[in-house]
Amino acid sequence: MIENELQYTITQEQIGKFRQALAAVRNDAATVADANERRKMRVFEDAIQSQLADLESEIVEYERLRLGEALVLTIDSFDELPKALIKARIAAGLSQRALAERLDLDEEQIAQYEATYYASASMELVGRVIDALGIDVREQVLVPAREGSGS
């Protein structure tokens, strides 16, 4: 997941390198006569193509967030909340610095929280982040049925 402009730039550069590598593998594969070696080259080509597709998908997601096109972020578990907070920050058009200012924290603290997906953040801080972003979190809490209750 791309979380900031630096990562966005690095990912764009990596896409360029993967495209060059893919072109080189395709060129090399065209000159290989041995069938086994061609199969190996195809496997390598497929691996590069897969990585390239993943990076391109991350770019698309980040650009959509930056444009504010993602108004609802769906999470399936509480564990996904940290990534949703990062995405919400991006969609709100806020840098890590701007969020830090709203929370009266250092930018480095926000960067560290996001790098670790808020692993060391208190529930109080997570609540403050939610408030600072102006988002509404509506995750359901599903209580398991008691044993012997018939459900």
Summary of the structure (lengths in Angstrom):
residues: 151
radius of gyration: 21.5
end to end distance: 39.3
largest distance: 69.6
contacts: 344
relative contact order: 0.10
helix: 67%
strand: 0%
